Amino acid sequence: MLKTALVILAEGFEEIEAIAPVDVLRRAGVRVALAGLTERRVKSSRNIEVQVDILLADLVEIPDAVILPGGIPGATNLAKSEEVSKLVKKMNTEGKIVAAICAAPAAVLAPLGILDGKKATCYPGCESDFSNKISYSKKRVVVDGNIITSQGPGTALEFSLEIATQLVGKEMAENVRGKMLIPS
């Protein structure tokens, strides 16, 4: 069965953290959609406009994975969204993949309690927003159960490959890694 992923973009998102997962996952055969919070064109932290496939409010099918890019104020804007909170909580309850990178683990996941009792990482310095119930790791990418977290722009490809591994298996992820010339 075809796996699905949703990358949610909020105004001020970090470009590479949003687009790298789309690229890697599509190469791995995952059906990926970009969702905007309120607009069909979303401006990144460096003023690049990206046209999304769907507005989050119009989402009908719950994906196998949700991906939350960081960036400031992108992660903060995601955290302010009631729809993002509801979707992330639902997916976590159902054991589906919840992936967040850069500031998003601290800004979005930590306040929802989703990281409580788990190991997680984020952009260095943002861990000050983690409660003492979260085990902060300095690793570039951390997987704990259905939660995948990563540090930032420079870890976006590793993060994306880990999401691919969780969705479609290590063999497919390694195939994509090789074809993209990403060192192991």
C-alpha positions in Angstrom: 0.0 0.0 0.0 1.3 3.5 -0.9 2.6 5.4 2.1 1.6 9.1 2.5 3.3 12.0 4.2 2.2 15.6 4.8 4.6 18.5 5.2 2.9 21.5 6.9 4.2 24.9 5.9 3.7 28.0 8.0 4.8 31.5 7.1 8.5 31.7 7.8 9.4 28.0 7.4 13.0 26.9 6.8 13.3 26.0 3.1 15.6 23.0 3.1 13.8 21.5 6.1 10.6 21.5 4.1 11.7 20.7 0.6 14.4 18.0 1.4 11.8 15.6 2.9 9.5 16.1 -0.1 12.3 15.3 -2.5 13.7 12.3 -0.6 10.3 10.8 0.1 9.0 11.2 -3.4 12.1 9.5 -4.7 11.3 6.6 -2.2 7.8 6.3 -3.7 5.9 8.0 -0.9 3.0 10.2 -1.9 3.8 13.6 -0.3 1.6 16.6 -0.1 2.4 20.1 1.1 -0.2 21.8 3.3 -0.5 25.5 4.1 -2.1 26.8 7.3 -4.2 29.6 5.7 -2.8 30.3 2.3 -2.1 28.3 -0.9 1.2 30.2 -1.3 3.4 30.3 1.8 6.5 32.5 2.1 9.6 31.0 3.7 12.0 32.6 6.1 14.1 33.8 3.1 11.1 35.1 1.1 10.8 32.1 -1.2 7.1 31.4 -2.0 6.0 27.8 -2.2 2.6 26.8 -3.6 1.0 24.1 -1.4 -1.2 21.2 -2.6 -3.9 21.7 0.1 -4.9 23.8 3.0 -4.6 22.0 6.3 -8.3 22.7 7.0 -9.2 20.7 3.8 -7.3 17.6 4.8 -9.5 14.5 4.6 -7.2 11.6 4.7 -4.9 11.2 7.7 -1.3 10.6 6.3 1.1 8.0 7.6 3.6 10.7 8.5 3.4 14.4 9.3 6.5 16.6 8.9 7.0 19.9 10.7 9.8 22.1 9.4 11.5 24.6 11.6 12.5 28.1 10.9 11.6 31.3 12.7 8.8 32.3 12.7 7.7 29.2 10.9 7.8 26.8 13.9 6.2 29.5 16.1 3.4 29.8 13.6 2.9 26.0 13.5 2.7 26.0 17.3 -0.1 28.7 17.3 -2.3 26.5 15.0 -5.1 24.6 16.7 -5.4 22.4 13.5 -1.7 21.5 13.7 -2.0 20.6 17.4 -5.1 18.4 16.8 -3.5 16.6 13.8 -0.2 16.0 15.6 -2.0 14.7 18.8 -4.2 12.4 16.7 -1.3 11.0 14.7 0.7 10.4 17.8 -2.2 8.6 19.5 -2.5 6.4 16.5 1.2 5.6 16.5 1.8 7.3 13.1 5.1 9.1 12.4 5.4 12.6 13.8 8.6 14.2 12.5 9.9 17.6 13.5 13.2 19.4 12.8 15.1 22.5 14.0 12.9 24.7 16.3 9.7 22.6 15.7 10.4 19.9 18.3 10.7 22.5 21.0 8.1 24.9 19.7 5.4 22.5 18.6 5.9 19.0 20.1 7.2 19.8 23.5 4.3 22.0 24.6 1.9 19.3 23.5 3.6 16.8 25.8 4.4 14.5 22.8 8.1 14.4 23.7 7.5 13.6 27.4 9.3 10.4 28.4 11.2 10.4 25.1 14.6 11.1 23.7 14.6 14.1 21.2 16.8 16.7 19.6 16.3 20.1 18.2 18.2 23.2 17.0 21.0 23.8 19.6 19.8 26.2 22.2 16.1 25.4 21.7 16.4 22.5 24.1 15.9 25.2 26.9 12.2 24.9 25.9 12.2 21.2 26.7 10.8 20.2 30.1 12.7 17.9 32.4 10.4 15.1 31.2 12.3 15.1 27.8 15.7 13.5 27.4 17.6 15.9 25.2 20.1 14.3 22.8 22.9 16.0 20.8 22.5 13.5 18.0 21.7 14.9 14.6 18.6 12.8 14.2 16.8 11.0 17.0 14.1 8.3 16.6 12.1 7.3 19.7 9.1 5.2 18.8 7.0 7.0 16.2 8.7 10.4 16.9 11.6 11.6 14.7 13.4 14.8 15.6 16.4 16.5 14.0 18.7 19.5 14.6 18.4 21.8 11.6 19.1 22.7 8.0 22.4 20.7 7.9 20.7 17.6 9.1 17.7 17.8 6.7 18.8 15.0 4.4 19.6 12.6 7.2 16.2 13.5 8.7 14.5 12.8 5.4 16.2 9.5 4.9 15.2 8.4 8.4 11.6 9.3 7.7 11.9 7.2 4.4 13.4 4.3 6.4 10.5 4.3 8.8 7.9 4.6 6.0 9.2 2.3 3.3 12.2 0.4 4.8 15.9 0.7 5.0 16.6 -0.9 1.6 14.6 1.7 -0.2 16.0 4.6 1.9 19.6 3.3 1.2 18.8 3.1 -2.5 17.7 6.7 -2.5 20.8 7.7 -0.4 23.0 6.1 -3.1 21.3 7.6 -6.0 21.4 11.0 -4.4 25.1 10.6 -3.6 24.5 11.2 0.1 27.4 9.9 2.2 26.5 7.3 4.8 
